[in-house]
Amino acid sequence: MVSLFLSHTWKKFSRSVSFGKEMATSLFLAFLGLMMVSYSVALGFVLNSIITKTLKIEDSTTFLNGILLYYFGFEFMMRYFLQNLPVLDIQPYLHLPIKKSGIVHYLLGKSLLHVMNFIVFFLFAPFAFQVIATNENTAAAWSWLLSIWLLSLTMHYIVILFKKQLDDSIWGLIALISVISLFGAADYFGWFRLSDVSAPVFTAFIKQPLSLLIPAFLFVGLYIANFRFFRQGMYIEDIASQKNDSYGVTKDLAFLSGFGTTGEWINMEVKLILRNKRPRNILFLSAFFLLYGLIFYTNKKYTEEMPAFLLFVGIFITGIFMINYGQFLFSWQGGHLDFTLTQPVSMHEFVKSKYWLLSAVTIVCFLLSIPYVYFGWKILLVHLAAALFNLGVNIFIILNMSMWEPKKMDLKKGATFNYQGIGAAQWLMGIPILLGPYAVYVPFSLMGNGNTGLVAVGTAGLIGIAFHKQLLNITTRRLMEKKYSMAASFRKE
């Protein structure tokens, strides 16, 4: 059965119309995987020297055991971004005399052939046999190494379950933020430290080799949990229902009808966001990045020694959705722009709806960022100036630059490591968005008037807001000039 699935997978790959492109991508990813493994082996051989000679820590084993739980937290995030879900087009097999359990075992087994599942082994194997085997014995070294490897494989199946059940929902985002916040707060307030838990746990794997059974049971348990999850959904009616999930029945936002045609366009855009995975992921990630300020505002190095840098943080926090979603502002309609152009619609209302959608979310982001005033009133001033600049200047930069050779996208794919639709405009767009406010701020800052510079940044935004009707008219004229070339480029993809 395994050979049958492998044969069909290869035929599907080799007979694809985009075989050349997919082969080049696969070779590139294989090269990156080989580099990651090579770097892991190299780091593994110098790991003990880094701890003992560079960090001046004598007991390298205890130190490393103390940070292993932090390592697995980092590994979870790496797997979240790098690890794909096991994929097989199972519908053609469901009417054949093939056991569904066999299909699931193939999927779960094949998913283990991922570079992340081997990095941990090659990273810690040199340390295990150079240090632990020398200080203890070879059995202890194998017990420690295999326990870490099994925990890494367990993490592999945890990420699969997370991405299948929680990745595409607000509850997954809340769970992830809650766990990170809990451990961050525990470490900050001194409730407990992960190192105090990590060190004795992994030391036990060295002293008591039979404790290796614990990660082995965890690995088997997560495998069984994944098996049951996939096995329960392997029915044609379940597959059909997955295509019509709760997002597919998103209701109209009644209050938007009071804003006329603009409100109707905004309503359609909101439903596009909520019903499709990629824009929905951008919405959720934007909510997550509202916590971006905690990285900098808790560090006096940035708040006192680098006050100008806070303007960048403010632009990012208040405009995160506008930047991430806006860079593909017209690409989202790539699949139905032709239909839109055949309708008796006003291009001005079309552009106006996008302007007000981005403006509304930017205002919401600013309001949600107000609690940062806990770190000082100047933070609130920075956020206000940044929000005004986003609303008056950056929003029009995005509206116009997003018309520059937009590319059609598959909205059902996630946003993580998805470069579809990204072109030169998306890379160049960040330059005026992030550096524009500094063109206003820096002259005042060099004269020692940083606060006046922030007022000037906010004033520039207010001027843009005051003339938004004229700027929207200019944007509409550009869209009228480019709409047919944009539609033609979407048809080619």
C-alpha positions in Angstrom: 0.0 0.0 0.0 2.8 2.4 0.8 4.4 1.8 -2.6 1.1 2.5 -4.2 0.7 5.8 -2.5 4.3 6.8 -3.2 3.8 5.8 -6.9 0.6 7.9 -7.2 2.3 10.9 -5.4 5.2 10.8 -7.8 3.0 10.5 -10.8 0.9 13.5 -9.7 4.1 15.5 -9.1 5.9 14.5 -12.3 2.8 14.9 -14.5 1.9 18.3 -13.2 1.8 21.2 -15.6 4.0 23.1 -13.2 6.5 20.2 -12.8 9.5 22.3 -13.6 8.6 25.0 -11.1 7.7 22.5 -8.4 11.0 20.6 -9.0 13.0 23.7 -8.6 11.2 24.6 -5.4 11.7 21.1 -4.1 15.4 21.2 -4.8 15.8 24.6 -3.2 13.9 23.4 -0.1 16.1 20.2 0.0 19.2 22.4 -0.2 17.9 24.6 2.7 17.2 21.4 4.7 20.7 20.1 4.1 22.1 23.4 5.3 20.0 23.4 8.4 21.2 19.8 9.3 24.9 20.8 8.5 24.7 23.9 10.8 23.0 21.8 13.5 25.9 19.2 13.4 28.5 22.0 13.4 26.8 23.7 16.4 26.5 20.4 18.2 30.3 19.8 18.1 31.0 23.2 19.6 28.0 23.4 22.0 30.0 22.3 25.0 32.8 24.8 24.3 30.3 27.6 24.0 28.8 26.8 27.4 32.1 26.2 29.3 34.5 28.6 27.6 32.3 31.4 26.2 29.6 31.5 28.9 32.1 30.4 31.7 29.7 27.7 33.1 31.4 24.7 34.5 28.5 22.2 34.6 27.4 22.3 31.0 25.1 19.4 31.3 22.9 21.0 34.1 22.9 24.3 32.2 21.8 22.7 29.0 19.1 20.6 30.8 17.8 23.9 32.3 17.2 25.5 28.9 15.8 22.5 27.0 12.2 23.5 27.7 12.9 26.9 26.3 14.3 25.1 23.3 11.1 23.2 22.8 9.1 26.3 23.1 11.3 27.8 20.3 10.9 24.6 18.3 7.1 24.8 18.5 7.2 28.3 17.0 9.7 27.1 14.3 7.5 24.1 13.5 4.4 26.3 13.4 6.0 28.3 10.6 8.0 25.6 8.8 6.0 22.4 9.2 3.2 21.6 6.7 0.3 19.4 7.4 0.3 15.8 6.0 -1.5 16.0 2.7 -3.0 13.3 0.4 -6.0 13.6 -1.9 -7.9 10.8 -0.2 -11.3 11.2 -1.9 -10.4 9.0 -4.9 -9.4 6.2 -2.5 -12.5 6.1 -0.3 -14.6 4.0 -2.7 -11.8 1.5 -3.2 -11.1 -1.6 -1.0 -8.3 0.2 0.9 -8.4 0.4 4.6 -8.9 4.0 5.9 -6.5 3.2 8.8 -3.8 2.3 6.3 -4.2 5.7 4.6 -3.9 7.5 7.9 -0.9 5.5 9.0 0.8 6.4 5.7 0.0 10.1 6.2 1.3 10.2 9.7 4.4 8.1 8.9 5.2 10.2 5.8 4.9 13.4 7.9 7.8 12.3 10.0 10.1 12.7 7.0 10.7 16.4 7.8 14.0 18.1 8.4 12.8 19.5 11.8 12.5 15.9 13.1 16.2 15.3 12.5 17.7 18.6 13.5 17.3 17.9 17.2 19.1 14.5 16.9 22.1 16.0 15.0 22.2 19.0 17.3 22.5 17.2 20.6 24.1 13.9 19.5 27.7 15.3 19.7 27.1 16.7 23.2 25.6 13.4 24.3 28.6 11.3 23.4 31.3 13.9 24.1 30.1 15.0 27.5 27.3 12.8 29.0 28.9 9.5 27.8 32.2 10.7 29.3 30.8 11.8 32.6 28.3 9.1 33.0 28.1 6.2 30.5 27.0 5.4 27.0 23.6 4.1 28.2 22.9 7.5 29.9 23.9 9.3 26.8 21.5 7.3 24.6 18.7 7.7 27.2 19.1 11.5 27.2 19.4 11.8 23.5 16.5 9.5 22.6 14.3 11.2 25.2 14.9 14.6 23.6 14.4 13.2 20.1 11.1 11.5 21.2 9.9 14.8 22.7 10.7 16.5 19.5 8.7 14.0 17.5 5.9 14.4 20.0 6.0 18.2 19.3 5.7 17.3 15.6 2.3 15.7 16.3 1.2 18.4 18.7 1.8 21.0 16.0 -0.3 18.9 13.5 -3.2 18.8 15.9 -2.9 22.5 16.7 -2.8 23.5 13.1 -5.7 21.2 12.2 -8.0 22.2 15.0 -6.9 25.6 16.4 -4.7 27.3 13.8 -7.5 28.8 11.8 -9.6 30.0 14.7 -9.6 32.8 17.2 -9.4 30.3 20.0 -6.0 29.0 18.7 -4.7 32.6 18.8 -6.1 33.1 22.3 -4.6 29.8 23.5 -1.2 30.6 22.0 -1.1 34.1 23.5 -2.3 32.8 26.8 0.5 30.2 27.1 3.2 32.6 26.1 1.9 35.3 28.4 1.6 32.9 31.3 5.2 31.7 31.1 6.4 35.3 30.4 4.6 36.6 33.4 5.8 33.7 35.6 9.4 34.4 34.7 9.0 38.2 35.0 7.2 38.1 38.4 9.3 35.2 39.8 6.4 32.8 40.2 8.5 30.0 38.7 11.1 29.5 36.0 11.0 26.9 33.3 14.7 26.2 34.0 13.8 25.1 37.6 11.5 22.5 36.0 13.6 21.7 33.0 16.8 20.8 34.7 15.6 18.0 37.0 13.4 16.5 34.3 16.1 16.0 31.8 18.7 15.1 34.4 16.4 12.2 35.3 16.7 10.9 31.8 20.5 10.6 32.4 20.3 9.2 35.9 17.3 6.9 35.3 17.4 5.4 31.8 14.0 3.7 32.3 12.5 7.2 32.4 12.9 7.1 28.7 9.6 5.3 28.7 7.8 8.6 29.6 8.6 10.5 26.3 8.0 7.2 24.5 4.4 7.0 25.9 3.9 10.6 25.1 4.9 10.0 21.5 2.7 7.0 21.1 -0.2 8.9 22.8 0.0 11.8 20.4 0.3 9.5 17.4 -2.9 7.7 18.5 -4.6 11.1 19.1 -3.7 12.2 15.5 -4.7 8.8 14.1 -8.2 9.0 15.7 -8.6 12.6 14.6 -7.8 11.9 10.9 -9.6 8.6 10.9 -12.8 10.1 12.1 -12.9 12.6 9.3 -12.3 10.2 6.4 -15.8 10.0 5.1 -17.1 11.7 1.9 -19.8 13.6 3.8 -17.3 14.9 6.3 -15.0 16.1 3.5 -17.9 17.9 1.9 -18.9 19.5 5.1 -15.4 20.8 5.7 -15.8 22.9 2.5 -18.9 24.5 4.1 -17.6 25.4 7.5 -19.0 28.0 9.8 -17.1 30.8 8.0 -19.0 29.9 4.8 -22.3 31.2 6.3 -21.0 34.5 7.5 -24.0 36.8 7.9 -24.3 40.4 6.6 -23.3 43.1 9.1 -26.7 44.9 9.1 -25.4 48.3 10.4 -23.2 48.7 7.3 -26.3 49.0 5.1 -26.8 52.4 6.6 -23.7 53.6 4.7 -25.1 53.0 1.3 -23.0 51.5 -1.5 -19.8 52.0 0.4 -21.2 50.0 3.3 -22.2 47.2 0.9 -18.7 47.0 -0.5 -17.2 46.9 3.1 -19.7 44.2 4.0 -18.5 42.1 1.0 -14.8 42.7 1.9 -15.5 41.7 5.5 -17.1 38.4 4.3 -14.1 37.8 2.0 -11.8 38.1 5.0 -13.8 35.9 7.3 -14.6 33.2 4.7 -11.1 32.7 3.4 -8.1 31.3 5.2 -5.3 33.6 4.1 -7.0 37.0 4.8 -8.5 35.5 8.0 -5.0 34.5 9.1 -3.7 38.0 8.5 -6.6 39.3 10.7 -5.7 37.0 13.5 -1.9 37.6 13.2 -2.6 41.3 13.3 -4.3 40.9 16.6 -1.4 38.9 17.9 1.1 41.5 16.8 -0.6 44.1 18.9 1.6 42.7 21.7 4.7 43.7 19.7 5.2 46.7 22.0 5.9 44.4 25.0 9.2 43.5 23.4 10.4 47.1 23.5 8.4 49.1 26.0 9.6 46.9 28.8 13.2 47.6 28.0 14.6 51.0 29.1 17.2 50.8 26.3 14.5 51.6 23.8 12.3 53.9 25.8 15.1 56.1 27.2 18.1 55.6 24.9 16.3 55.1 21.5 13.1 57.2 21.7 13.1 57.7 17.9 12.7 53.9 17.4 9.4 54.0 19.3 7.9 55.7 16.2 8.6 52.7 14.2 6.9 50.5 16.8 3.9 52.8 16.9 3.5 52.7 13.1 3.8 48.9 13.1 1.3 48.4 16.0 -1.4 50.8 14.8 -1.0 49.9 11.1 -0.3 46.2 11.2 -3.5 45.1 9.6 -3.4 48.0 7.1 0.1 47.1 6.0 -0.4 43.3 5.9 -3.8 43.3 4.3 -3.4 46.4 2.3 -0.3 45.3 0.4 -2.6 42.8 -1.5 -5.6 45.2 -1.5 -6.6 44.5 -5.1 -5.1 41.0 -5.3 -7.9 39.7 -3.0 -10.3 40.4 -5.8 -8.1 38.7 -8.4 -10.5 35.8 -8.9 -13.6 38.0 -9.6 -12.3 41.4 -10.8 -13.6 40.6 -14.3 -17.1 40.1 -12.9 -16.8 43.3 -10.9 -15.9 45.3 -14.0 -18.9 44.1 -15.9 -21.3 45.4 -13.2 -22.7 49.0 -13.1 -20.6 49.9 -10.1 -18.8 53.1 -9.1 -15.0 52.7 -8.9 -15.0 55.6 -6.5 -17.3 53.8 -4.1 -15.1 50.7 -4.6 -11.9 52.6 -3.6 -13.7 54.5 -0.9 -14.9 51.2 0.8 -11.3 50.0 1.0 -10.2 53.3 2.5 -12.8 53.2 5.2 -12.2 49.5 6.0 -8.5 50.1 6.5 -9.2 53.3 8.4 -11.7 51.6 10.8 -9.3 48.7 11.6 -6.4 51.2 12.1 -8.6 53.2 14.6 -9.5 49.9 16.4 -5.8 49.0 16.6 -5.0 52.4 18.1 -7.8 52.0 20.7 -6.6 48.5 21.6 -3.1 49.9 22.1 -4.1 52.5 24.6 -3.2 50.2 27.6 0.4 50.7 26.6 0.1 54.1 28.5 1.1 52.0 31.5 4.6 52.4 30.2 4.3 56.2 30.0 2.2 58.9 28.5 4.8 59.4 25.8 3.9 56.0 24.4 0.3 57.1 24.0 1.5 60.3 22.2 3.7 58.1 19.9 0.8 55.8 19.1 -1.6 58.7 18.4 0.9 60.4 16.0 1.6 57.1 14.3 -2.1 56.3 13.9 -2.8 59.8 12.4 0.1 59.4 10.0 -1.2 55.9 9.0 -4.7 57.3 8.4 -3.6 60.4 6.5 -0.5 59.3 4.6 0.4 55.7 4.7 -3.1 54.5 3.7 -2.9 56.4 0.4 0.6 55.0 -0.3 -0.9 51.5 0.2 -4.0 52.2 -1.9 -1.8 53.4 -4.8 1.1 51.0 -4.6 -1.1 48.0 -4.3 -2.3 48.7 -7.9 1.3 48.1 -9.1 1.2 44.7 -10.9 -1.0 42.9 -8.4 -1.0 39.1 -8.6 -3.8 36.7 -8.3 -3.8 34.6 -5.1 -5.4 31.4 -3.7 -7.4 32.7 -0.7 -7.8 29.3 0.7 -4.1 28.9 1.5 -2.7 30.1 4.8 -0.5 33.1 5.2 2.4 31.4 6.8 5.4 31.1 4.5 3.0 31.8 1.6 4.7 34.1 -1.0 2.0 33.9 -3.5 1.0 37.4 -4.7 4.2 39.0 -3.5 6.1 41.1 -6.0 8.3 44.2 -6.2 5.5 46.5 -5.0 5.2 44.6 -1.7 9.0 44.9 -1.0 9.2 48.6 -2.0 6.0 49.5 -0.2 7.7 49.2 3.1 10.2 51.9 2.4 7.8 55.0 2.3 5.5 53.4 4.9 8.2 53.0 7.6 10.6 55.8 6.6 8.0 58.4 5.7 7.2 59.5 9.3 11.0 59.8 10.0 11.3 62.3 7.1 9.0 64.6 9.2 10.3 63.6 12.7 14.1 63.6 12.2 14.6 67.3 11.5 12.9 68.2 14.8 14.7 65.4 16.6 18.1 66.7 15.5 17.2 70.1 16.9 16.4 68.4 20.3 12.7 68.7 19.9 11.5 65.1 19.8 8.0 65.8 21.1 7.6 68.6 18.5 8.6 66.0 15.9 5.9 63.7 17.0 3.4 66.6 16.8 4.6 67.3 13.3 4.1 63.6 12.3 0.6 63.7 13.7 -0.1 67.0 11.9 1.1 65.5 8.6 -1.5 62.8 9.1 -4.2 65.3 9.9 -3.5 67.2 6.7 -3.9 63.9 4.8 -7.2 63.2 6.6 -8.4 66.7 5.8 -7.8 66.2 2.1 -8.8 62.6 2.0 -11.6 63.3 -0.6 -9.2 64.8 -3.0 -6.7 62.0 -2.5 -9.4 59.4 -3.0 -10.3 61.0 -6.3 -6.7 60.8 -7.4 -6.6 57.1 -6.4 -9.8 56.4 -8.2 -8.5 58.0 -11.4 -5.4 55.7 -11.2 -7.6 52.7 -10.7 -9.7 53.7 -13.8 -6.5 53.8 -15.8 -5.2 50.5 -14.6 -8.3 48.3 -14.0 -8.2 46.6 -17.4 -4.5 45.8 -17.3 -5.0 44.5 -13.7 -7.8 42.2 -14.9 -5.7 41.0 -17.8 -2.8 40.1 -15.5 -5.1 38.1 -13.2 -6.5 36.2 -16.2 -2.9 35.1 -17.1 -2.3 33.3 -13.8 
